[in-house]
């Protein structure tokens, strides 16, 4: 069907479908797709990618290869923001607590995936298709690429479901660091593969120096930029300036990394790691601001990933090797993560569910496949690009759902929420005091004073017939009444009450109620029904206690997970 319809779109001039129009299409369509899949209990990132596939090279080709290349800076920017956010999770205390586990699991899942893919592709490729040297060399290169895990789709699921706990921490640490391992393995594998294929190439040591330069250079660039940004954050506190400096730092790190040819994702991660450890308290606002700014870019990023996937060049041997690669990579990642978790003494949830969180591959894997295409011109380079593209198509759809399954089973969903999240989720009826003593308009002043002395409340609604709100008595009302204490049997609530403040229904979020308190400069609000019958009172102190209690409960639950 796509083949029949896509020629209609190829006749449309690139100048008719300008970049702004395509950006709008990608953002609007991706957001709708994400929302539809979210309703189906599937991570929204899958919806973004599928919309990209539909409008991209595999589908209607509305967003073709030239347009994708033109939009590459947006892709880089989104990837840099993702790297910056991941770095922000790597706090000093995290390294102290999980550093050993990070290292063992990283080496285990990366190396075992490399070995399994290498052996399966080499052995089965030779068995079924002959050309033993060719398939063993191909196995080496694909094995090295298989060790990389795409951070973007994985972390998007973690952020969407607001996860927190040992599994989330381990996933963020692994996806942040295994790019470096993939680069090292690829350098070694490409050097050996070139010798197997009889191609003239540089020696083993020079081949190893280049990835060390990429990794070390990225860390240096990110660290220096992070130190500079930390100084700026200490000096300036205005939200607009903090956001501008933060985005500027990310863009600088990405651009400079591209200019000197070091790994820009690692550089962005280093930037975030330095900031969160140098200014831990102030960095919370930084990452919050950047996150709110970056959401549309994330949608665009995943739509472009889907648009970039091209399934039109698949042949039987390539499909077979791609299937072997997928099976081998999946087995290697799962077994490696499980064994690494066991040997490192990781919490049981990490041992059980980390294997489901490492399937996704995209940026680094595709980048290494392109490097292989240029380093090994001919069938082997082209085959690697097609195999990695095809496998990326599969794992980018299945990976996010697997991550969702894992974090749900680990009971880490919904634990990474802020006070604002609690206020938006809770309703007034969850917090209000429903047992407030009501004062009728004709109650004597002496009885009012008795009620105040017996209760700790500071605000009391005054009601008339049908318990409809008529006014309110506050501490200030009582203070004014002291001059009439001798006439307490004559004065009633109606004489000393203040006019009724704005009232609220019980079903609205606490966040709306607090906004009304701030707007009216009040510390309390009566809660009423549609008939204006008083059913309770909401005080600011009640809201603060509720939020504090919920935050403590979350901290205790996270701590109980290990």
C-alpha positions in Angstrom: 0.0 0.0 0.0 2.8 2.4 0.9 4.5 1.7 -2.4 1.3 2.7 -4.3 0.6 5.8 -2.4 4.2 7.2 -1.7 4.8 8.3 -5.4 2.0 10.9 -4.8 4.1 12.4 -2.1 7.4 12.3 -3.9 6.0 14.6 -6.5 5.5 17.3 -3.9 8.4 19.8 -3.9 10.6 20.1 -0.9 9.9 23.8 -1.1 6.2 23.2 -0.7 6.7 21.0 2.3 9.0 23.5 4.0 10.8 22.8 7.3 8.4 24.7 9.5 5.4 22.8 8.0 7.2 19.5 8.5 8.2 20.4 12.1 4.5 21.1 12.8 3.4 17.9 11.1 6.0 15.8 13.1 5.2 17.4 16.5 1.4 17.4 16.0 1.2 13.9 14.5 3.8 12.5 17.0 1.9 13.9 20.0 -1.4 12.5 18.8 0.3 9.1 18.2 1.9 9.1 21.6 -1.4 10.0 23.3 -3.3 7.2 21.4 -0.7 4.6 22.5 -0.7 5.9 26.0 -4.5 5.3 26.1 -3.7 1.7 25.0 -1.3 1.3 28.0 1.7 1.4 25.6 4.6 3.8 26.2 4.0 7.0 24.2 7.4 6.9 22.6 6.2 3.9 20.5 3.5 6.2 19.1 6.0 8.8 18.2 8.2 6.3 16.3 5.3 4.7 14.5 4.1 8.1 13.3 7.6 8.7 12.1 7.6 5.3 10.2 4.3 6.2 8.5 5.5 9.6 7.2 9.1 8.5 6.7 11.2 6.5 4.3 9.4 3.2 5.0 6.0 4.7 4.7 4.7 7.6 2.6 8.1 9.3 2.4 6.7 12.7 3.3 9.9 13.1 5.4 12.6 11.8 3.1 16.3 11.3 3.6 17.2 14.9 2.5 14.7 16.4 4.9 16.0 14.2 7.8 19.5 15.4 7.1 18.3 19.0 7.1 16.6 18.4 10.5 19.7 16.7 12.0 20.5 19.7 14.2 17.1 19.3 16.0 18.0 15.6 16.4 21.4 16.4 18.0 19.8 19.0 20.3 17.2 16.6 21.6 19.8 13.9 22.1 22.0 16.4 23.9 19.1 17.3 26.3 18.5 13.7 26.9 22.1 13.1 27.7 22.1 16.2 30.0 19.1 14.9 31.9 20.7 11.4 32.3 23.8 13.0 33.6 21.7 14.8 36.2 20.7 11.5 37.7 24.3 10.4 38.3 24.8 12.0 41.7 27.9 11.5 43.8 25.9 9.4 46.3 24.7 7.2 43.5 28.2 6.4 42.4 29.2 5.7 46.0 26.3 3.3 46.5 26.1 1.6 43.0 29.5 2.3 41.4 30.8 -1.3 41.8 27.4 -2.7 40.5 27.5 -0.3 37.5 31.0 -1.5 36.5 30.3 -5.2 36.9 26.9 -5.2 35.2 28.1 -2.9 32.4 31.0 -5.2 31.5 28.8 -8.3 31.9 25.9 -7.3 29.7 28.1 -5.6 27.1 30.7 -8.3 26.7 28.3 -11.2 26.8 26.1 -9.6 24.1 29.3 -9.0 22.0 30.4 -12.6 22.4 27.0 -14.2 21.7 26.3 -12.1 18.6 29.8 -12.7 17.3 29.6 -16.5 17.7 26.0 -16.8 16.4 26.6 -14.6 13.3 29.9 -16.2 12.5 28.9 -19.8 13.0 25.3 -19.7 11.5 26.3 -17.4 8.7 29.1 -19.7 7.7 26.9 -22.8 8.1 24.0 -21.5 5.9 25.7 -19.1 3.5 29.3 -20.2 3.3 32.0 -17.4 3.1 33.3 -18.2 6.6 35.8 -15.3 6.8 33.1 -12.8 5.7 30.6 -13.9 8.3 33.1 -14.1 11.2 34.3 -10.5 10.3 30.6 -9.4 10.1 30.0 -11.1 13.5 32.8 -9.2 15.1 31.5 -5.8 13.9 27.8 -6.6 14.8 28.9 -8.0 18.1 30.6 -4.7 19.0 27.6 -2.7 17.9 25.2 -4.9 19.9 26.8 -3.8 23.2 25.3 -0.3 22.8 22.0 0.6 24.4 20.0 3.6 23.3 19.3 5.9 26.2 16.6 8.0 24.6 13.7 5.6 24.3 14.5 3.9 27.6 14.7 7.1 29.7 11.6 8.5 28.0 9.6 5.6 29.5 11.2 6.1 32.9 10.2 9.8 32.8 6.7 9.2 31.5 6.0 6.8 34.3 7.9 8.8 36.9 9.9 5.9 38.1 12.4 5.8 41.0 14.3 3.1 42.8 17.3 0.8 42.4 16.2 -0.5 39.0 15.7 3.0 37.6 19.1 4.1 39.0 20.8 1.1 37.5 19.2 1.5 34.1 20.2 5.2 33.9 23.8 4.4 34.9 24.1 1.6 32.4 22.7 3.4 29.4 24.8 6.4 30.3 28.1 4.4 30.2 27.8 1.6 27.7 28.3 3.9 24.7 31.9 4.1 25.8 32.2 0.4 26.0 30.6 0.0 22.6 33.2 2.4 21.1 36.1 0.5 22.6 34.8 -2.9 21.4 34.1 -1.5 17.9 37.6 -0.2 17.6 39.1 -3.6 18.5 36.6 -5.5 16.3 37.1 -3.3 13.3 40.9 -3.7 13.5 40.6 -7.6 13.7 37.8 -7.7 11.0 40.0 -5.7 8.6 42.8 -8.2 9.0 40.4 -11.1 8.4 39.1 -9.5 5.2 42.7 -8.7 4.0 42.1 -4.9 4.0 45.0 -2.6 4.8 44.3 -0.7 7.9 46.1 0.9 10.8 47.5 -1.2 13.6 45.8 -2.4 16.7 47.2 0.3 19.0 46.3 3.3 16.7 42.8 1.8 16.3 42.4 1.7 20.1 43.7 5.3 20.6 40.8 6.9 18.6 38.0 5.7 20.8 40.0 6.7 23.9 40.3 10.1 22.4 36.5 10.2 21.7 35.6 9.2 25.3 38.3 11.2 27.1 37.7 14.3 25.0 34.0 14.1 25.6 34.5 13.9 29.3 36.9 16.9 29.3 34.5 19.0 27.2 31.5 18.2 29.3 33.4 18.7 32.6 34.8 22.1 31.7 31.4 23.3 30.4 29.7 21.9 33.6 32.1 23.8 35.8 31.4 27.0 33.9 27.6 26.5 34.0 27.7 25.8 37.7 29.4 29.2 38.3 26.7 30.9 36.2 23.9 29.2 38.2 25.4 30.3 41.5 25.7 33.9 40.2 22.3 34.3 38.5 19.0 33.1 39.9 16.4 34.4 37.4 14.7 31.5 35.8 15.0 33.0 32.3 18.7 33.4 32.6 19.2 30.0 34.2 17.3 28.4 31.3 19.2 30.4 28.7 22.6 29.5 30.2 21.7 25.8 30.5 20.5 25.5 26.9 23.5 27.5 25.7 25.8 25.1 27.6 24.2 22.1 26.1 24.4 23.6 22.6 28.0 24.6 23.1 29.0 21.1 24.3 27.2 19.5 21.3 28.7 21.8 18.7 32.2 21.7 20.1 32.1 17.9 20.4 31.1 17.7 16.7 33.8 20.1 15.8 36.6 18.1 17.5 35.0 14.7 16.7 34.3 13.4 20.2 31.2 11.6 21.5 28.7 14.4 22.0 26.2 12.2 24.0 28.9 11.4 26.6 29.9 15.1 26.6 26.3 16.1 27.4 26.1 13.4 30.1 29.3 14.7 31.7 27.9 18.2 31.6 24.8 17.1 33.5 26.8 15.0 36.0 29.1 17.9 36.9 26.2 20.4 37.4 24.2 18.1 39.6 27.2 17.4 41.8 28.6 20.9 41.9 25.4 22.7 42.7 23.1 19.9 44.0 20.4 22.2 45.5 20.2 24.7 42.7 20.5 22.1 39.9 17.0 20.8 40.7 15.5 24.0 39.2 17.9 23.8 36.2 16.8 20.3 35.2 13.2 21.1 35.9 13.4 24.1 33.5 15.3 22.2 30.8 12.8 19.3 31.0 9.8 21.6 30.6 11.5 23.2 27.5 12.6 19.9 26.0 9.3 18.0 25.7 8.5 19.1 22.1 12.0 18.3 21.0 11.7 14.8 22.4 8.6 14.2 20.3 10.4 15.5 17.2 13.5 13.3 18.0 11.5 10.1 18.1 9.4 10.9 15.0 12.6 11.5 13.1 14.0 8.2 14.3 10.9 6.5 12.9 11.2 8.4 9.7 14.8 7.5 9.3 14.1 3.7 9.3 14.2 2.3 5.8 12.9 -1.3 5.2 13.1 -1.4 1.4 16.5 -3.0 1.0 15.9 -6.3 2.8 17.1 -9.5 1.1 16.9 -13.1 2.5 20.5 -13.4 3.8 20.2 -9.9 5.4 16.8 -10.8 7.0 18.3 -14.0 8.3 21.4 -12.3 9.8 19.3 -9.5 11.2 17.1 -12.2 13.0 20.3 -13.9 14.3 21.6 -10.6 15.5 18.4 -9.7 17.3 18.2 -13.1 19.0 21.9 -13.1 19.9 21.8 -9.5 21.2 18.6 -10.1 23.2 20.0 -13.3 24.8 23.4 -11.7 25.5 21.9 -8.6 27.1 19.5 -10.5 29.2 22.0 -13.2 30.4 24.7 -10.6 30.9 22.5 -8.3 32.9 21.2 -11.1 35.1 24.7 -12.5 35.8 26.1 -9.1 36.4 23.4 -8.3 38.8 23.9 -11.5 40.7 27.7 -11.2 40.9 27.6 -7.6 41.9 25.1 -8.2 44.7 22.5 -5.9 43.2 19.0 -5.8 44.7 16.7 -8.6 43.6 14.5 -6.3 41.5 17.6 -5.3 39.5 18.6 -9.0 39.0 15.1 -9.9 37.9 14.0 -7.0 35.7 17.2 -5.2 34.4 17.4 -7.7 31.6 14.1 -6.3 30.2 15.4 -2.7 30.1 18.4 -3.0 27.7 16.8 -3.8 24.4 16.6 -0.4 22.7 19.2 0.7 20.2 19.4 3.7 18.0 21.8 6.6 17.9 25.2 5.0 18.8 24.4 1.7 17.0 23.3 3.5 13.8 26.3 5.8 14.0 28.7 2.8 14.4 27.0 1.1 11.4 27.6 4.1 9.3 31.3 4.1 10.4 31.5 0.5 9.4 29.9 1.3 6.0 32.7 3.8 5.3 35.5 1.7 6.8 34.3 -1.5 4.9 33.0 -0.5 1.5 31.0 -3.1 -0.4 28.6 -5.8 0.8 29.7 -6.0 4.4 29.4 -2.3 5.1 26.0 -2.1 3.4 24.8 -5.3 5.2 25.7 -3.8 8.6 23.7 -0.6 7.9 20.6 -2.6 6.8 20.8 -5.1 9.6 21.2 -2.4 12.3 18.4 -0.3 10.7 16.1 -3.4 10.6 16.9 -4.4 14.1 16.5 -0.9 15.4 13.0 -0.9 13.8 12.1 -3.9 16.0 13.7 -3.0 19.3 12.6 0.6 19.3 9.0 -0.7 19.2 9.5 -3.6 21.7 12.1 -2.0 24.0 9.9 0.7 25.6 7.1 -1.8 26.3 9.6 -4.1 28.0 11.0 -1.2 30.1 7.4 -0.4 31.2 6.8 -4.1 32.2 10.1 -4.1 34.2 9.5 -1.0 36.2 5.9 -2.0 36.9 7.0 -5.4 38.2 9.8 -3.7 40.3 7.1 -1.4 41.8 9.0 1.8 40.9 6.2 3.5 38.9 5.0 6.8 40.4 7.8 7.1 43.0 9.6 10.0 41.3 7.0 12.7 41.8 7.3 16.2 43.0 5.2 18.2 45.4 3.4 19.8 42.4 2.5 16.3 41.2 1.0 15.4 44.5 -1.0 18.7 44.5 -2.3 18.0 41.0 -3.2 14.4 41.7 -4.9 14.9 45.1 -8.4 16.3 45.5 -9.7 18.7 48.1 -11.9 16.0 49.5 -8.8 13.9 50.3 -7.3 16.7 52.5 -10.1 18.8 53.9 -11.3 18.5 57.5 -14.8 17.1 57.3 -15.5 17.2 61.0 -15.2 21.0 61.4 -17.6 22.4 64.0 -20.1 24.6 62.2 -21.3 27.8 63.8 -24.9 28.9 63.2 -25.7 32.6 62.8 -27.5 32.8 66.1 -25.0 31.0 68.3 -24.0 33.2 71.3 -20.5 34.7 71.7 -19.9 32.7 74.9 -20.5 29.4 73.0 -18.2 30.6 70.2 -15.4 31.2 72.7 -16.0 27.7 74.1 -15.7 26.1 70.7 -12.4 28.0 70.1 -11.0 26.9 73.4 -11.9 23.2 72.7 -10.5 23.0 69.1 -7.2 23.9 67.4 -8.9 25.3 64.3 -8.3 28.9 63.4 -11.2 29.4 61.0 -14.9 28.5 61.4 -17.6 28.7 58.8 -20.8 30.4 59.9 -23.9 28.9 58.3 -27.6 29.6 58.1 -30.6 27.4 57.4 -29.6 24.4 55.3 -26.0 24.8 56.4 -25.4 27.3 53.6 -22.3 29.5 54.0 -23.1 32.9 55.5 -19.7 34.1 56.7 -16.6 33.0 58.7 -15.2 33.6 62.1 -11.5 33.9 62.5 -9.0 34.5 65.3 -9.2 38.2 64.4 -12.9 38.1 64.8 -12.5 36.7 68.3 -9.9 39.3 69.2 -12.4 42.0 68.2 -15.1 40.4 70.2 -13.2 40.6 73.5 -14.4 44.1 74.0 -17.9 42.7 74.1 -17.1 39.8 76.4 -19.5 41.1 79.1 -22.3 41.1 76.5 -21.5 37.6 75.3 -25.1 36.5 76.0 -26.4 39.2 73.6 -23.9 39.1 70.7 -24.2 36.2 68.3 -22.1 34.8 65.4 -23.9 37.0 62.9 -22.6 40.1 64.7 -18.9 39.3 64.6 -18.5 37.2 61.5 -16.5 38.3 58.5 -18.0 38.2 55.0 -17.8 34.7 53.4 -14.5 34.1 51.5 -14.4 32.4 48.1 -15.6 28.8 48.4 -14.5 25.7 46.5 -16.0 22.3 45.6 -14.5 19.2 47.0 -13.7 17.5 43.6 -11.1 20.0 42.3 -7.3 19.3 42.6 -5.5 20.7 45.6 -3.3 22.7 43.2 -6.3 24.8 42.1 -7.3 25.3 45.7 -3.9 26.5 46.7 -3.7 28.8 43.7 -7.0 30.4 44.9 -5.6 30.8 48.4 -2.5 32.6 47.0 -4.7 34.8 44.7 -7.0 35.8 47.6 -4.2 36.0 50.2 -6.0 33.5 52.4 -4.9 30.5 54.5 -8.3 28.8 54.4 -11.2 28.1 52.1 -14.7 26.7 52.9 -15.6 23.6 50.9 -19.2 23.5 49.7 -21.5 21.4 47.6 -23.3 22.6 44.4 -26.1 23.8 46.7 -23.6 25.9 48.7 -23.9 23.6 51.7 -20.7 23.6 53.8 -19.1 20.2 54.0 -15.7 21.1 55.3 -12.8 23.5 55.4 -9.4 23.4 53.8 -6.5 25.1 55.5 -3.0 25.8 54.1 -1.5 23.9 57.0 -3.5 20.8 56.1 -2.2 21.0 52.5 1.4 21.3 53.7 1.0 18.4 56.2 -0.6 16.2 53.5 2.2 16.9 51.0 4.9 16.3 53.6 3.4 13.0 54.6 3.1 11.8 51.0 6.7 12.7 50.3 7.9 10.9 53.4 5.9 7.8 52.4 7.5 7.9 48.9 11.0 8.1 50.4 10.3 5.2 52.7 9.0 3.1 49.9 12.0 3.9 47.7 14.3 3.0 50.6 12.5 -0.3 51.1 13.2 -1.3 47.5 16.9 -1.4 48.3 
